[in-house]
Amino acid sequence: MRDAGHSTLVTDRLLLRRPRPEDVDIIFDIYRDPRSSEHNPSNRLRDRDGAENLYHSWDEHWRATGFGYWTVLRQESDRPVGFCGLKYMWFHDDQVTNLFYGFDPAWWGRGLAAEAARAAVEWAAKHLPGVAVVARIRPTNLASQRVAVRAGLTRAEHLDGLGFDGLEWIYVTP
């Protein structure tokens, strides 16, 4: 992974860049698809205003912290395939970064989410030393669990608990 500044990361196949206003349509396309929110129903978007609000919350995190969720593109394309990144959150009285990844279902199963998540975790190790990276995953979301492991996180059963949409299994950086 090459770090071209906080706003852009480059992997073998991907370009991760800071989200832009024109990404709102792809945010809406991905998060209105019921497959994208099967395990996290509270993430499903009902209208474009929800995508606008999501973009603005992501942009605010970038403005406040200098990092956040990236828009993920294949290097040979200018159409985003998903989103991946980190956001500060409080977890068990500690400030950690939440690892997030969500991709267009048309691109599932190709290792793109794991590649992007691994780049985000590597970025965090370099730029946020000592801050844990946490992924909160539903027990039935096997694909997401595989992504977290491939990104370098390990299962932390002692941290499992209830989230917005039910039981969350916790994965953390070692």
C-alpha positions, 0 to 999 in steps of 0.5 A, a space after each residue: 500500500 502506498 500512502 499518498 497523503 491522508 486523503 488518498 491510498 493506493 493498493 495493487 488494484 485500488 485507489 482509496 480517496 476522500 469522498 466527494 459530493 459527487 459520490 452521493 449517488 453511489 452512496 445511495 445506490 449501494 445503501 438502498 440495495 437490501 443486500 448491502 444492509 442485510 446484516 445491518 438493517 439500520 444502514 439501509 437508505 430510503 431516499 437520496 437525502 439519507 445519502 446526502 446526510 451520510 456524506 456530510 457526516 463522513 465529510 465532517 469527520 474528515 474536517 475534524 480529524 484529517 481522516 475518515 472513510 474513503 471512496 474505493 475505486 478500481 485503478 482502471 475505473 473512475 466509478 466507485 465500487 464501495 467505501 472503506 475507512 476509519 472513524 473515531 468512536 467510543 467503545 468500552 470507555 476507550 477511543 478507538 477507530 471503527 473499521 467500516 467497509 461497504 461495497 456494491 454487491 456487484 463487486 462482492 467476492 473479489 477480495 476488494 473489501 479485504 484489500 481496502 480494509 487492509 490498507 485502512 488498517 495499515 494506515 491506522 498503524 502508521 498514523 494512529 499508533 496506539 489507537 485500536 481498530 475495531 470492527 463490529 460484525 453480526 455473527 451471521 455475516 461470514 463474509 465481513 468476518 473474513 474481511 476483518 481477518 484478512 485486514 489483520 484483525 482478530 476476534 475478541 469475544 470478551 468484547 462482544 455486545 449489543 449494537 443497533 441491529 443486534 449482537 455484534 462480534 468484535 474484531 480488533 487489531 492485535 
